[in-house]
Amino acid sequence: MAVESNQKTYTTFPPEVASVAAARRFVGETLRGWGVDDVDDAMLLTSELVTNAIVHAGTEVVVVCELIGGQVRVEVHDRHQARRVPVPGDQVSGRGLLFPETLATSWGVTYGSGGKHVWFTVPGTGAAEQTPPPMPAEELVTAPQAARPTVDQLAQRAAQAAQDAMGADCVYVLLADDDAELSLRATAGVRPEGAALEIGLEGAPVGGRGVYADLGGSPYNLPALQAAGIRSLVTAPFTVDGRAIGLLIAASRDAGHFTEDDVERLQRIADRQAPSLERARLMELERARRGWLGFLAEASSMLAGTLDQQMTMALVTQLIVPRLATWAAVFTVRETGLALPAYAWHADETMVADLRTLLDLLPPAPPPAEPGPWEGFTPAPSGDLPPTAHRVTGDVAHVFPLLARGRSIGTLVVGGPKGARFTRDALELTEDLAGRAALAIDNARLYEEQAAMSRTLQRSLLPPGIPTIPNLDVAVVYDPAGEHSEVGGDFYDVFNVGTRWRFAIGDVCGTGPEAAAVTGLARQGLRILGREGHSIPEVLERLNALILEEATRAPFLTLLHGELEPLGDGRFRVTYATAGHPPPLFLNPSGIVKGEDHSDLMLGVFPEATFEVKTTILKPGHVLLGFTDGVTERRNGDRLLGDDGGLERILASCVDLNAGAVAAKVMRAVRGFSPEPSHDDTALIVLRVEE
């Protein structure tokens, strides 16, 4: 049965045993659906590769099936770059990847930035290759250009070409980064454990070429290849404009497998591939740098979005992990001038507790002046170490000073597992991020200090507490409009003057610190003048003069000020005056609400202002409600809560409620009157004579 060529599909499986059978079924059903008759080898090889990925990588697995010109290609992708691919003869699982070597037409391993791909090809029996029909001329002009191959794809092609041409058991493509450090980018065949570390990283510089019949004659550090049974190899550099950009290595398990002619043959392959690899590498580097610029812009925006110091430090570490490092920690400078750990995060959440424990055991130290390698865990910190501390203590790390406004505020440490290497670009990016993080952390610190100072000062403006008055139930509500404010332009107070009691509720023009300053002046002035025996009118006149003396520094003030005199029979005589403030409302047990419309001049405007005293008797069950204009002027569109006696109707429904319940019901009505947040301070004082 002939089927269409160039078909491709994939699916993802979790890292669990059941995935092996599921992946096997997926490959079998897919290939049969494409018309492939013999799928047994493909299913067996899929089982082997998926089992290997689950056991040795421990990440989710993506299985890709592709039919190309009558050949079946299956790839198994995992997301762990460091975990090895067992080779035949290893004792890890008993047989390593023996099946691919025996059953597959070809197979290999591709290492990329996101993990690795182990692949194999087998004949697609029954699948006939079809030549696609020629494309019409008009479509040739508008057809989209094929995507440029990546560095890893080109490296894999170079590895496969070298393996085919040299008859090698395995081929390695190593490319240099901006630090001239070699990293393994592709393999045709197998990659022994540690090859990226051992091949060239500690041996001769990039650029060597030659044939080595015995690995002992190689200038490179190759114990991993020797352990895998490799006996001979041939090397050729990738060279562009006289500059070596990498190394191509073909290896064999047979001693003396290669000759001097193989050096030239391998060099020709390297020379053909080098320009394409360099162009792709430069494009990859440019894309990475554009990505880093976008990352820094996004990080700056996120750091500017919070003024919570602890949250800012958490955000810094979680921006770094896992993009730039496996773990990160922020140290902050304390009063002693020494840096102590403040926050830490690890890509493996099971290791966060160990990391924090180890950091806490470190002796305090002054922050470094320059970035560089960090030796904090060497020697291991003193004290009782957690049993799993060895998972972190061997890590490599770099430290970056956190400098803001010309002074050191702490340290940023980033780390990775033993053998990890931080590229120059990654270190430069982390250093740039550390500078932005330092400013964000310092901004949050300054904000928190100023907010704490503001809260302390604001609390000093509030009354120390509401006194207990015999036979009188008292409740107050205060709701400042300013963000993070406890005191604004509205205020209240209840205090005793001998055998009587004074109460006040006022409203300073405006909100914020200026209004709060007048609040403090008015509240303290009322108490002092009242306890010196001054009457209600005298208190208002003297307070008016005091505010006028402050001139333009003090805004004007409206005030309801009164006195409660117990009459001894359960009743109270109320004497009060209003200075530009809404008069109080009175509720009797029958549900009738009364109030006045007249109010005298506000304080702080006219020196000649005088104030009229009014008197009424409160009997058991009677309620006095004092309020600020934040209640009556609560707006919803064109309507105010106080329009057409709105507050009077709310109060009339409060018969038989105690003072606290009255205050709560009024405030619910105020808050529910409009979905918009209030932009004015709100205060209530409720006095109810007990029955």
NUMIMAR-724590 format. One record per residue (C-alpha): residue number from 1; x, y, z. Coordinates in steps of 0.5 Angstrom, whole numbers. Layout:
num	u	v	w
NUM	X	Y	Z
...
***
This chain:
num	u	v	w
1	0	0	0
2	3	7	-2
3	2	12	3
4	4	20	2
5	11	22	4
6	14	27	9
7	8	26	14
8	10	28	22
9	6	27	28
10	8	27	36
11	5	27	43
12	8	28	50
13	8	23	55
14	9	24	63
15	15	21	66
16	12	14	69
17	13	7	67
18	6	7	64
19	8	12	59
20	13	6	56
21	7	2	53
22	3	8	51
23	9	11	47
24	10	4	44
25	2	4	42
26	3	11	39
27	8	9	34
28	5	3	32
29	-2	6	31
30	1	12	27
31	6	8	23
32	0	3	21
33	-4	9	19
34	1	11	15
35	1	4	11
36	8	2	14
37	7	-6	14
38	13	-8	19
39	13	-4	25
40	16	-9	30
41	23	-6	30
42	20	1	31
43	16	0	37
44	21	-4	40
45	26	1	39
46	21	6	42
47	20	2	48
48	28	2	49
49	29	10	48
50	23	12	52
51	25	7	58
52	32	10	58
53	29	17	58
54	25	16	64
55	30	12	68
56	36	17	66
57	33	24	65
58	26	24	69
59	23	29	65
60	17	29	61
61	18	25	54
62	16	28	47
63	16	22	42
64	16	25	35
65	14	20	29
66	16	22	22
67	16	19	15
68	21	21	10
69	22	18	3
70	20	11	5
71	24	12	12
72	21	12	19
73	25	17	24
74	23	17	31
75	25	22	36
76	25	21	43
77	26	28	47
78	27	30	54
79	29	36	58
80	35	34	61
81	41	36	58
82	46	33	63
83	44	26	64
84	47	21	60
85	45	17	54
86	48	10	56
87	52	7	51
88	53	-1	50
89	57	-4	55
90	55	1	61
91	53	-3	67
92	48	2	68
93	42	-2	66
94	45	-8	64
95	45	-7	56
96	45	1	55
97	43	2	48
98	44	-4	45
99	38	-5	41
100	39	2	37
101	46	0	35
102	43	-7	33
103	36	-6	29
104	37	1	27
105	39	4	20
106	42	10	24
107	41	13	30
108	44	18	34
109	44	24	40
110	42	31	39
111	44	36	44
112	40	43	44
113	39	48	49
114	32	45	51
115	35	38	52
116	37	32	48
117	34	28	42
118	35	21	41
119	33	19	35
120	33	13	30
121	31	11	23
122	28	4	20
123	26	2	13
124	18	4	12
125	16	-3	9
126	10	-2	5
127	11	6	5
128	13	8	-2
129	16	15	-3
130	12	20	-8
131	16	25	-11
132	11	32	-10
133	8	35	-16
134	12	41	-19
135	10	47	-16
136	6	52	-21
137	10	58	-23
138	6	63	-20
139	7	59	-13
140	14	59	-14
141	14	67	-13
142	10	67	-7
143	12	61	-3
144	15	62	4
145	22	61	5
146	24	55	9
147	26	56	16
148	34	57	17
149	37	51	20
150	39	52	27
151	46	51	30
152	44	45	33
153	41	42	26
154	47	44	23
155	52	41	28
156	48	34	27
157	48	34	20
158	56	35	20
159	56	30	25
160	52	25	21
161	56	27	15
162	63	25	18
163	60	19	21
164	58	17	14
165	64	19	11
166	69	16	16
167	66	10	18
168	67	12	25
169	63	9	31
170	61	16	34
171	62	23	32
172	62	29	36
173	61	36	34
174	64	41	39
175	63	49	38
176	66	55	42
177	62	60	45
178	64	67	46
179	69	65	52
180	73	60	47
181	70	55	52
182	68	48	48
183	61	45	49
184	58	39	46
185	53	41	41
186	51	34	37
187	53	27	37
188	52	22	31
189	53	15	35
190	53	16	43
191	56	21	48
192	59	18	54
193	58	21	61
194	62	27	62
195	64	28	55
196	62	35	55
197	67	36	61
198	73	32	58
199	73	33	51
200	78	39	50
201	75	43	56
202	82	42	60
203	86	40	54
204	89	43	48
205	86	49	46
206	81	49	40
207	85	49	33
208	89	42	34
209	88	37	28
210	91	30	28
211	90	22	28
212	91	19	34
213	91	11	34
214	92	11	41
215	88	16	46
216	94	16	50
217	97	21	45
218	92	25	44
219	93	32	47
220	86	32	50
221	83	30	57
222	79	24	55
223	78	19	60
224	70	19	59
225	72	16	52
226	77	11	54
227	72	8	59
228	66	8	54
229	71	3	50
230	74	8	45
231	81	7	42
232	82	12	37
233	80	18	34
234	81	23	29
235	80	31	30
236	79	37	25
237	78	44	27
238	72	48	24
239	76	54	22
240	73	61	19
241	77	67	17
242	83	63	20
243	80	63	27
244	78	56	30
245	70	56	32
246	70	49	34
247	72	42	33
248	70	36	30
249	72	29	33
250	71	22	29
251	72	16	34
252	73	9	33
253	73	3	38
254	78	0	34
255	86	2	35
256	89	5	29
257	82	5	25
258	84	12	22
259	90	14	18
260	93	21	16
261	88	21	10
262	83	21	14
263	85	27	17
264	85	31	11
265	78	28	9
266	75	30	16
267	78	37	15
268	74	38	8
269	68	36	12
270	69	41	17
271	71	46	12
272	65	45	8
273	61	46	15
274	64	51	18
275	61	58	15
276	54	55	16
277	55	54	23
278	59	60	24
279	53	64	21
280	48	60	25
281	52	61	31
282	52	69	30
283	45	69	28
284	43	65	35
285	47	70	39
286	44	76	36
287	37	73	37
288	39	71	44
289	42	78	46
290	35	81	43
291	32	76	48
292	36	79	54
293	34	86	52
294	27	84	52
295	28	80	59
296	31	86	62
297	26	90	60
298	21	86	62
299	25	85	69
300	25	92	70
301	18	93	69
302	16	87	74
303	21	90	79
304	18	97	79
305	11	94	80
306	12	93	87
307	14	97	93
308	14	91	98
309	22	89	100
310	21	82	101
311	17	81	95
312	22	85	91
313	27	80	93
314	23	74	91
315	22	77	85
316	29	78	83
317	31	70	85
318	25	68	81
319	27	72	75
320	34	69	75
321	32	62	77
322	32	58	72
323	34	62	66
324	41	64	68
325	42	60	74
326	40	54	78
327	39	58	85
328	40	65	87
329	40	68	94
330	40	75	96
331	44	78	102
332	42	85	105
333	47	89	109
334	44	90	116
335	46	95	122
336	53	92	123
337	55	93	116
338	55	85	114
339	51	82	109
340	46	77	112
341	42	72	108
342	35	75	106
343	32	70	101
344	34	64	97
345	31	60	91
346	32	54	88
347	30	51	81
348	29	44	85
349	24	46	90
350	26	40	95
351	33	43	95
352	30	50	98
353	30	49	105
354	37	46	105
355	40	52	101
356	37	57	106
357	39	52	112
358	46	53	109
359	46	60	108
360	44	61	115
361	50	58	117
362	55	62	114
363	58	67	118
364	56	74	117
365	61	78	112
366	62	85	109
367	59	85	102
368	64	84	96
369	66	90	92
370	67	87	85
371	63	81	82
372	67	74	82
373	67	67	84
374	64	66	90
375	67	61	95
376	61	61	101
377	60	54	101
378	68	52	101
379	70	50	107
380	63	48	109
381	59	52	114
382	60	50	121
383	54	48	125
384	49	42	124
385	48	41	117
386	42	37	114
387	43	30	111
388	42	32	104
389	47	39	104
390	52	35	100
391	47	36	94
392	49	44	95
393	55	45	98
394	59	43	92
395	56	48	87
396	59	53	83
397	57	60	84
398	58	67	83
399	57	74	87
400	55	81	85
401	55	87	89
402	48	90	90
403	49	98	89
404	44	103	90
405	45	111	90
406	53	110	91
407	52	105	97
408	52	97	98
409	46	95	100
410	47	87	99
411	50	82	95
412	47	77	90
413	49	70	89
414	48	65	83
415	50	58	83
416	49	52	79
417	51	44	80
418	58	42	80
419	61	42	73
420	56	48	71
421	59	54	67
422	57	61	67
423	58	64	60
424	61	71	60
425	54	73	57
426	50	70	62
427	55	73	68
428	54	80	64
429	47	79	64
430	46	77	71
431	51	83	73
432	46	88	69
433	40	85	73
434	43	86	79
435	44	93	78
436	37	94	77
437	35	89	83
438	39	93	87
439	35	100	86
440	28	96	86
441	30	93	93
442	33	100	96
443	26	103	93
444	22	98	97
445	26	99	103
446	26	107	103
447	18	106	102
448	17	101	107
449	21	106	112
450	17	112	110
451	11	108	111
452	13	105	118
453	14	113	120
454	8	115	117
455	4	110	121
456	7	111	127
457	6	119	126
458	-1	118	124
459	-3	113	130
460	-1	119	135
461	-6	123	132
462	-12	118	134
463	-15	118	140
464	-12	113	145
465	-19	110	146
466	-26	111	147
467	-28	112	154
468	-33	108	158
469	-39	113	160
470	-44	110	165
471	-51	109	161
472	-49	111	155
473	-47	107	149
474	-41	110	144
475	-39	107	137
476	-34	111	132
477	-32	109	125
478	-26	112	122
479	-25	111	114
480	-19	115	111
481	-19	115	104
482	-11	116	103
483	-8	109	101
484	-4	106	107
485	-7	112	111
486	-10	111	118
487	-11	118	119
488	-13	124	114
489	-17	130	114
490	-23	127	118
491	-23	126	126
492	-27	124	132
493	-25	124	140
494	-29	123	146
495	-26	125	153
496	-28	127	160
497	-28	134	163
498	-29	133	170
499	-36	130	171
500	-38	131	164
501	-36	129	157
502	-34	132	151
503	-35	129	144
504	-32	132	137
505	-32	130	130
506	-29	134	125
507	-27	135	118
508	-20	138	115
509	-20	141	108
510	-17	136	104
511	-13	129	105
512	-6	127	107
513	-1	130	111
514	-3	137	111
515	-10	135	113
516	-7	130	118
517	-3	136	121
518	-9	140	123
519	-12	134	125
520	-7	133	131
521	-7	141	132
522	-15	141	133
523	-15	134	137
524	-10	136	142
525	-13	143	142
526	-20	141	144
527	-17	137	150
528	-13	142	153
529	-18	148	152
530	-24	143	155
531	-20	141	161
532	-18	148	163
533	-25	149	164
534	-27	153	157
535	-34	153	155
536	-36	150	148
537	-36	157	145
538	-30	159	148
539	-26	153	145
540	-28	154	138
541	-26	161	138
542	-19	160	141
543	-18	154	136
544	-21	159	131
545	-15	164	133
546	-10	158	133
547	-11	156	126
548	-11	163	123
549	-4	164	127
550	-2	158	122
551	-4	162	116
552	-3	159	109
553	0	152	113
554	-6	150	116
555	-13	149	111
556	-20	151	114
557	-23	146	119
558	-31	144	120
559	-33	142	127
560	-38	139	131
561	-37	140	138
562	-41	138	144
563	-42	136	152
564	-46	131	155
565	-48	132	162
566	-51	126	166
567	-58	128	169
568	-58	123	174
569	-64	120	172
570	-62	116	166
571	-62	122	161
572	-57	127	158
573	-56	134	157
574	-53	135	150
575	-50	142	149
576	-47	143	142
577	-44	148	137
578	-43	147	129
579	-37	151	126
580	-39	150	118
581	-40	142	120
582	-47	138	118
583	-51	139	125
584	-52	132	128
585	-58	128	127
586	-63	125	133
587	-67	119	133
588	-72	117	138
589	-75	110	140
590	-81	112	135
591	-77	112	129
592	-77	120	128
593	-71	123	126
594	-70	131	127
595	-64	135	125
596	-62	142	124
597	-60	146	118
598	-56	152	121
599	-49	152	122
600	-44	157	124
601	-38	159	120
602	-32	154	119
603	-26	155	123
604	-19	158	120
605	-23	163	116
606	-26	169	119
607	-23	172	126
608	-29	175	128
609	-33	168	128
610	-38	167	133
611	-41	160	135
612	-48	159	138
613	-50	154	143
614	-56	149	142
615	-58	144	148
616	-63	138	148
617	-64	132	152
618	-63	125	150
619	-67	120	154
620	-67	113	154
621	-67	110	147
622	-65	116	144
623	-59	116	139
624	-55	122	137
625	-51	121	130
626	-45	126	128
627	-42	125	121
628	-37	128	116
629	-39	130	109
630	-36	124	107
631	-42	120	109
632	-48	125	106
633	-43	127	100
634	-42	120	97
635	-43	120	90
636	-46	115	85
637	-47	119	78
638	-51	125	79
639	-54	123	86
640	-51	124	93
641	-53	120	99
642	-55	126	103
643	-60	128	97
644	-68	128	99
645	-66	126	106
646	-63	120	105
647	-59	119	111
648	-65	121	115
649	-68	115	112
650	-62	110	114
651	-62	113	121
652	-70	112	122
653	-69	104	120
654	-64	104	126
655	-69	104	132
656	-68	99	137
657	-60	98	135
658	-54	99	139
659	-49	104	138
660	-45	99	134
661	-50	96	130
662	-52	103	128
663	-45	105	126
664	-45	99	122
665	-51	100	118
666	-50	107	116
667	-43	105	114
668	-46	99	110
669	-50	104	106
670	-45	109	105
671	-40	103	102
672	-46	100	98
673	-49	107	95
674	-43	107	89
675	-39	101	86
676	-33	107	86
677	-28	107	92
678	-29	113	96
679	-25	119	95
680	-26	123	101
681	-25	121	109
682	-31	118	113
683	-32	119	120
684	-38	117	124
685	-40	118	132
686	-46	115	135
687	-48	116	142
688	-54	112	145
689	-57	113	151
690	-58	106	154
691	-65	104	156
***
